[in-house]
Structures are given as C-alpha cells and as structure tokens.
Amino acid sequence: SVIKTSLAVFILKSGADLTEEITITKYSGGSGVLKSADVGKSFTAEYLMEIMITESDNTAYAHLLKKYGQQAFSDYLASIGNKNTNVGAPTWYKFGLISAPDLAVMMKDVYEYSKESEKGAWVLECMQRTTYNELITSVEGGIPVGHKYGEDNGIEPSLHDGAVYLGEHPYVLVILSKSDVNSQESYDKFKAI
C-alpha cells in the first residue's frame, strides 16, 4: 500500500484528465471504502486517487493501475531512481516488492512535487488526512506529517510506513518491518521511533 502515493504522483504528472470517469469492474477486497456493491458504478480519477491515499482503497488502486498502466508506472519509478521496486502482478489486488531506499526516493519525490505543483501539494495533503494513523504520526511540537501506511497479514506479516515530516527542515522517514499486524506492541514500536 505504501506505493499508492507514487501512483497518484505518476498519474498527475502524466497530465491525466482527473474528471474522467472510471467504472469499477471488480472489487479487490482489503482496505478502503469501495465495496462489492460499487461494481458497475463510475467515479472520477481524482476521487479514486483521493480514497486510494486517504482510505488506502485497494479497489481504487487496482483500477487506477489498470487504467494508467502498470508498465508505464514501473518506468516512472525507475526514472526517479527506484532500483528494487516491483509494482506487482497485473492481477487485481496484488502488491509487489519494495525496498526502504526506494520508498525513501518515492517519499522525496512526493515532497518535491508538492513544492512545484498544486496537484503535488494535494497528494501531500491527502497523506496528512489518512484514516490510518496507527504508525508514523506527528511529532512533539505538532510538526505535521504526510504519510502512507501499509500492511500485509499474509505468510510474512509486515507493517510499513513512509512519511514526510513538514517542519522547518523537512525530512523523509521510512520504516519497513516484519511485524505482527494484530499486535499493539508492533504499533507501539513504530510510535517510539
């Protein structure tokens, strides 16, 4: 899920028409606000990007990735310096692999785009409005944070978060872990960092 912010930046930089309607053809499960009852309904690309970030909506992610192209997105990630990221299989609700250095590059790209574009600022603002604030959150003194959380409760449970701290001297923080997603102890470790 941490890759979702970069998909939004890629789509925005491509000059896509954000008012274009995308029809939901399949429910992907997992997190998000779109449900199986939404199959057949259409939503704007902008709305799907927003809920992909704020609600970590997997169905929105799958439809946006299909619409704007998995290979084109992979090429974009390589162009910003990613070396080890695999976007995932071209099937519904499949995430690939990511490394901490690649996620740091992605978060830096989001921050830099936010400084040069209103659309980029919108992505970072969505990251600040996420409903998933269990891991990286604001720090002492109320420094705002834009972040994207991800988890996998599969064979190798993991918790991940990538963040941009927006204080006087902005910086990126990335944590990838093999942690039990159902353990309060795992969440507490993130907050302690």
C-alpha positions in Angstrom: 0.0 0.0 0.0 2.9 2.4 0.6 3.3 2.6 -3.2 -0.1 4.2 -3.7 1.1 7.8 -3.2 3.6 7.4 -6.0 0.9 6.1 -8.3 -1.0 9.3 -7.7 2.0 11.4 -8.5 2.7 9.4 -11.6 -0.9 9.9 -12.8 -0.9 13.6 -12.0 2.5 14.2 -13.8 1.2 12.4 -16.8 -1.4 15.1 -17.3 -4.4 12.8 -17.0 -7.9 14.2 -17.0 -8.9 13.9 -13.4 -12.6 14.3 -14.2 -12.5 11.2 -16.4 -14.9 8.5 -15.0 -13.5 5.1 -14.3 -16.0 2.2 -13.9 -15.5 -0.3 -11.1 -15.4 -3.7 -12.8 -14.2 -5.8 -9.8 -14.0 -5.5 -6.1 -10.4 -6.1 -4.8 -11.1 -6.6 -1.1 -8.9 -5.4 1.7 -8.9 -1.8 2.9 -10.9 1.0 1.5 -14.4 2.5 1.1 -15.3 0.8 -2.2 -17.2 -2.4 -1.7 -18.6 -5.1 -3.9 -21.8 -3.1 -4.2 -19.9 -0.5 -6.1 -19.2 -2.8 -9.0 -20.7 -1.1 -12.1 -20.5 2.4 -10.7 -18.2 5.1 -12.1 -16.0 7.5 -10.2 -13.7 10.3 -11.2 -10.0 9.5 -11.4 -9.5 12.3 -8.8 -11.9 10.7 -6.3 -10.2 7.3 -6.8 -6.8 8.8 -6.2 -8.0 10.5 -3.0 -9.5 7.4 -1.5 -6.5 5.4 -2.6 -4.4 7.6 -0.4 -6.7 8.6 2.5 -8.5 5.3 2.9 -5.8 3.0 1.3 -8.5 1.8 -1.0 -7.3 -1.3 -2.9 -10.1 -1.3 -5.4 -9.2 2.3 -6.4 -5.5 1.3 -6.6 -6.2 -1.7 -8.9 -8.4 0.3 -11.2 -6.1 3.3 -11.4 -3.1 1.0 -12.1 -5.0 -0.8 -14.8 -6.2 2.5 -16.4 -2.8 4.3 -16.4 -0.6 1.3 -17.0 1.5 -0.9 -14.8 4.5 -0.8 -17.1 4.3 3.0 -17.5 4.2 3.3 -13.7 7.1 0.9 -13.3 9.0 3.0 -15.9 8.2 6.2 -13.9 9.5 4.7 -10.7 12.8 3.7 -12.5 13.0 7.3 -13.8 13.0 8.7 -10.3 15.7 6.3 -9.1 13.9 3.2 -7.9 16.1 0.2 -8.3 14.3 -2.7 -6.5 10.6 -1.9 -6.6 8.3 -4.4 -8.3 4.9 -2.9 -8.8 3.3 -6.4 -8.7 1.4 -8.8 -10.9 -1.0 -7.4 -13.4 -3.9 -9.0 -11.5 -6.3 -7.5 -9.0 -5.1 -6.6 -5.5 -1.5 -7.8 -5.9 1.3 -5.7 -4.5 4.9 -6.2 -5.4 8.1 -5.7 -3.5 9.7 -2.5 -2.3 12.9 -1.6 -0.5 13.5 1.1 2.1 15.8 3.1 -0.2 13.2 3.0 -3.0 10.4 4.1 -0.6 12.6 7.0 0.6 13.0 8.0 -3.1 9.3 7.9 -3.6 8.5 10.0 -0.5 11.1 12.5 -1.6 9.5 12.7 -5.0 6.1 13.3 -3.4 7.6 16.1 -1.3 9.4 17.7 -4.2 6.3 17.5 -6.4 4.3 19.2 -3.7 6.7 22.2 -3.8 6.4 22.7 -7.6 2.7 21.9 -8.2 -0.7 22.4 -6.6 -1.6 18.9 -7.6 1.5 17.7 -5.8 0.5 19.7 -2.7 -2.9 18.0 -2.9 -1.2 14.5 -2.7 0.7 15.5 0.4 -2.4 17.0 1.9 -4.2 13.7 1.3 -1.3 11.9 3.1 -2.0 14.2 6.1 -5.7 13.3 6.1 -5.2 9.5 6.1 -7.5 7.5 8.3 -4.6 5.2 9.1 -2.6 7.0 11.8 -1.5 3.9 13.8 2.2 4.2 12.9 4.1 7.3 11.9 2.2 10.4 13.1 3.0 13.9 14.1 5.9 14.5 16.4 6.3 16.7 19.5 5.6 20.3 18.8 2.8 19.4 16.4 5.0 19.1 13.3 2.7 17.9 10.5 3.4 14.6 8.8 2.2 13.3 5.5 2.5 9.5 5.4 1.3 6.3 3.7 0.9 3.2 5.8 0.8 -0.4 4.5 0.4 -3.8 6.0 0.3 -7.4 4.9 -1.3 -10.0 7.1 -0.2 -12.9 4.9 2.5 -15.6 5.3 5.1 -13.0 6.4 3.1 -10.3 8.3 4.6 -6.8 7.8 3.9 -3.2 8.7 5.3 -0.4 6.7 5.1 3.4 6.7 6.7 6.1 4.6 6.5 9.7 5.8 7.4 13.3 5.0 7.9 15.5 8.1 6.9 19.0 7.2 8.7 21.1 9.8 11.2 23.8 9.3 13.7 21.3 8.0 11.6 18.7 6.1 12.8 15.1 6.0 11.7 11.6 5.0 11.3 8.7 7.3 10.7 5.1 6.1 10.2 2.0 8.2 9.7 -1.4 6.7 9.2 -4.2 9.2 8.2 -7.8 9.6 5.7 -7.2 12.4 2.5 -8.8 13.6 -0.3 -6.5 12.2 -2.6 -7.6 15.1 -0.2 -6.7 17.8 -0.4 -3.4 19.8 3.3 -3.9 20.6 4.2 -3.6 16.8 2.3 -0.3 16.6 3.9 1.0 19.8 7.4 0.2 18.3 6.6 2.5 15.3 5.4 5.3 17.5 8.5 5.0 19.7 10.8 5.7 16.8 
